Each structure stands twice: as C-alpha cells, then as structure tokens.
Amino acid sequence: MIRAVAIYDALDNQIFYTDFAQYALNLSFITNSLFEMKELISKQLEDITISRYRVSALFEPDYTIVVLADRTNRKEELEEFTLNLNILVKKIFGEDISSESFQDEEKVDKFSDELEKLVGKIPVKITFVGSGGVGKTTMVRLLARGIITSEYTPTIFADVEHIDVLIPPFTISLFTVAGQERYRKTWDIVSEATDIVVLVLDSTKSNLKETREVIYPKIRQLAPYARYVAIANKQDLPEALPPAIIEEEIGLPTYGMIAIREDARERLSTIIKQILTTIP
C-alpha cells in the first residue's frame, strides 16, 4: 500500500507532502540521504528497500518525487505508480514545479484528488488465515456484501472479494486461505504480496494452540513483510477465551468478534480501518 508522497523543488526543499497511513520510518532522513547521493545516481528512477518499506525516488532536473510504500508492493508496481504520478504533476503544474506553483490551492486540490485516484489503483491485499470453520469466509462476505453466513462450507483454494468504498482512497482485496490441513499447500500462492494478514481464531484453547504453534509460524514464513493482527471470533460461546488472553499468547493485537451478529459488519469495518491506518 502507498503510505506517503512527497515532492521537492530544485533546491531539495519539500513543497508537497501527504500521507495515507502511519509508518515507522524516518522519511526525511532517507530523502536527505538520497539527495546527498543524487550526483552519483545514474538512473532517473531509484528504488530502495528498507525493512518493511519500499521507497521510490524519481529525479527530474527541477524537482524530485518520493513515494513511500510497503515492501509487499512489487518493484514494477511502484515504479509504474511513480511514473504515472510524475505525469500527473506535469499535467497539473506544467513546467513550473516550485513552491510558488504549489501555493495555488485550486491546482493543489485537483492534484490531491487525482493522487488519491492513483493510490486507489493499487489494491491493499488483506488475507484472512486460520483453521477450518473459524469464520474467515463469513467475515470476508460480511465485509464485502453485508451477508451473514451461518452454514459452513470449507474453502478449497481461496475466496476473494473486493471493496472500494470502505477506507478512501484505498481499494481492498480480501482473500481467505483454505483452513483445512489438506488444503494448506495453497497458502504460498494465496499469501503472495499480502499487505495485511488477519489471523482468525474461534477463541478455543485448542485452536489457540494450533494457531500459535502451526498456523502463525507457517504464514509468517510465507509473508514475512506483512502486517499481522488477530481476530478472536465466536466470543459468544461459553468457553471462549477473551481477546486479551489470546493477544498475550500469540503476541499480536487481537480484536474480539461475533461474526454472526447484526452489528458485526460495522465492528469488522472499524477493525479493518484501524489496521490500515494505525499499524505502521
């Protein structure tokens, strides 16, 4: 997912900045380092990978564009975004890319609107992972269609849904992996380029043990740079473990959920918003 965009003038002064989600990276330090090495960089478009992030820098004679994204974004995908962003800058501001041109509120507003549309063209991939029958498909269908599913039909490969109105400017692709053990060989395909992994549990002791010892380590190996949270589903059952206990056991932010309740869609939407905007 795209987290921030910054534009600098010919003197390397920042003339535009906006962010779409939090991040734990000193972008100013990274950008200043790029400027110090600018004379040594032979390419117009430079790509740098740092921890869980990917930084794309496009150098024009009179300005520089810097884009901060997640490492899960493919290099080619981010390059295309940055090049299209450069086309947008020239389209709206012409040849005058300076602090003065970015004082034109009408142009900046138009640029910001078009930038959000560009961001929306790169879907955020959220993959729901867990054992069979814990409620993964129920949550995905609930989010995408507002349908509460009470019957359990095992996922054989993956379920996929798309949302484009939940958290502007992001569009979201929702995936579930097959939870039954004999189908888990498909996880490497489904989890590819996943931005966020949601571990779903049914809040039982046995499922917590399997999630902690088998499921979480397996998906972590397949998607090492994704962000991780857990949802403790079926909190209405008599022996359900509270989210705080599950969070302590697996070491991830954990949200309680009853996915078949009428207010579950609103609750789940709030959780997804928090994940997207607050987990750096």
SVG drawing of the C-alpha trace seen along z (x, -y; Angstrom):
<svg xmlns="http://www.w3.org/2000/svg" viewBox="-29 -32 58 65">
<polyline fill="none" stroke="black" stroke-width="0.4" points="0.0,0.0 1.1,-3.6 1.8,-5.3 3.2,-8.8 4.1,-11.0 6.5,-14.0 7.7,-16.4 10.9,-18.5 12.0,-21.5 15.3,-22.1 16.9,-23.1 15.6,-19.9 13.1,-21.8 9.8,-20.0 7.0,-21.7 4.3,-19.0 3.6,-16.2 0.7,-13.9 0.4,-10.6 -2.3,-8.0 -1.3,-5.7 1.2,-5.7 4.8,-4.4 7.7,-3.8 10.5,-5.2 12.4,-8.5 11.4,-9.5 13.2,-12.9 16.4,-11.2 16.1,-8.7 15.3,-11.5 18.2,-13.7 20.5,-10.7 19.2,-10.3 19.8,-14.0 23.4,-13.7 24.0,-10.8 22.0,-12.4 25.0,-13.2 26.1,-9.5 22.7,-8.1 22.7,-7.4 19.0,-6.3 16.1,-8.7 14.1,-6.3 15.7,-4.8 14.2,-2.1 15.3,-1.4 14.1,1.3 14.4,0.6 13.0,3.1 9.2,3.4 9.2,0.4 10.0,-0.4 11.0,-3.9 10.8,-5.1 12.5,-8.3 12.1,-10.0 14.7,-12.7 13.8,-15.4 16.1,-18.4 13.8,-20.8 12.2,-18.6 12.1,-15.1 9.2,-12.8 9.5,-10.4 6.9,-7.7 6.9,-5.5 5.1,-2.2 5.2,1.2 7.8,3.8 5.0,6.1 4.4,3.8 6.2,5.1 9.0,3.0 7.4,2.8 4.1,1.8 5.7,-1.0 7.7,-2.2 4.6,-2.4 2.8,-4.4 5.7,-6.8 5.9,-7.4 2.2,-8.0 2.5,-10.4 5.1,-12.3 2.8,-12.6 0.1,-13.9 2.5,-16.5 3.4,-17.8 -0.2,-17.7 -1.5,-19.9 1.5,-22.2 3.2,-22.3 6.8,-23.2 6.7,-25.3 7.3,-22.9 8.2,-25.2 7.0,-26.3 5.1,-29.1 3.2,-26.8 2.1,-24.7 0.6,-27.8 -2.2,-27.6 -4.9,-26.0 -7.1,-25.1 -4.3,-23.2 -3.2,-21.5 -6.8,-20.4 -7.1,-19.0 -3.7,-17.3 -4.6,-15.7 -7.9,-14.4 -6.1,-12.8 -3.4,-11.4 -6.0,-9.6 -7.3,-8.0 -3.8,-6.8 -3.4,-5.4 -6.8,-3.6 -5.5,-1.7 -3.1,0.3 -5.3,2.6 -4.4,3.3 -4.4,7.1 -5.7,8.4 -5.6,12.2 -7.6,14.0 -5.8,17.0 -6.9,19.7 -8.1,23.2 -11.2,24.5 -14.5,23.3 -13.2,20.3 -15.2,17.7 -12.8,16.4 -15.2,16.6 -18.0,15.3 -16.0,12.2 -14.9,11.6 -18.5,12.0 -19.8,9.8 -17.4,7.0 -17.9,7.2 -21.6,7.9 -23.2,7.4 -24.2,11.1 -24.2,13.1 -23.3,16.7 -24.3,19.4 -23.6,22.5 -20.0,23.8 -18.7,24.6 -14.9,25.4 -12.8,23.2 -10.9,25.4 -8.4,22.8 -9.4,19.2 -12.3,16.9 -11.8,13.4 -13.8,10.2 -13.1,6.5 -14.1,3.3 -13.6,-0.2 -15.7,-2.3 -14.5,-1.3 -11.5,-3.5 -10.9,-6.0 -8.6,-6.3 -7.7,-2.6 -9.3,0.2 -9.1,3.5 -8.8,7.1 -10.0,9.6 -8.6,13.2 -9.2,16.2 -6.9,19.3 -8.2,22.8 -8.2,23.7 -8.4,27.4 -4.9,29.0 -5.1,31.0 -5.6,27.7 -2.9,25.6 -0.4,26.3 -2.1,23.5 -1.2,20.9 2.1,19.9 0.1,18.8 -2.7,17.1 -0.5,15.2 1.8,13.8 2.1,9.9 -0.2,9.8 -0.1,6.4 -2.0,7.5 -2.6,10.9 -5.6,11.3 -5.3,14.5 -8.8,15.7 -9.4,17.9 -12.6,19.4 -11.3,18.5 -11.0,22.0 -7.9,23.3 -7.2,26.0 -7.5,23.5 -5.2,21.0 -2.6,23.7 -2.8,24.7 -2.7,21.0 0.3,20.2 2.3,23.3 1.4,24.2 -0.6,21.6 1.1,18.4 4.7,19.7 3.7,21.1 2.1,17.9 4.8,15.7 7.4,17.7 5.3,17.2 4.5,13.5 7.4,12.1 6.8,8.4 3.1,8.3 1.4,6.6 -0.2,9.0 -3.3,8.9 -5.7,11.4 -9.4,11.6 -10.9,13.8 -14.2,14.8 -17.1,16.6 -16.8,14.7 -20.4,15.6 -19.6,19.3 -19.4,20.4 -15.7,21.3 -14.4,18.6 -11.1,17.1 -11.1,13.3 -9.1,11.4 -6.6,10.2 -5.5,13.7 -5.2,14.6 -3.2,11.4 -0.8,12.3 -0.3,15.8 0.4,15.0 1.9,11.6 -0.4,9.8 -3.0,7.0 -6.2,9.0 -9.8,7.9 -12.9,9.7 -15.7,10.6 -19.0,12.3 -19.2,12.5 -22.9,13.6 -24.3,10.6 -26.2,7.9 -23.6,5.2 -20.7,7.4 -20.1,5.7 -19.7,2.3 -17.4,3.8 -15.3,5.5 -15.1,2.4 -13.8,0.4 -11.2,3.1 -10.0,3.0 -9.8,-0.8 -7.7,-0.7 -5.4,1.9 -4.9,-0.1 -4.4,-3.5 -2.7,-2.8 -0.3,0.1 2.9,-1.3"/>
</svg>
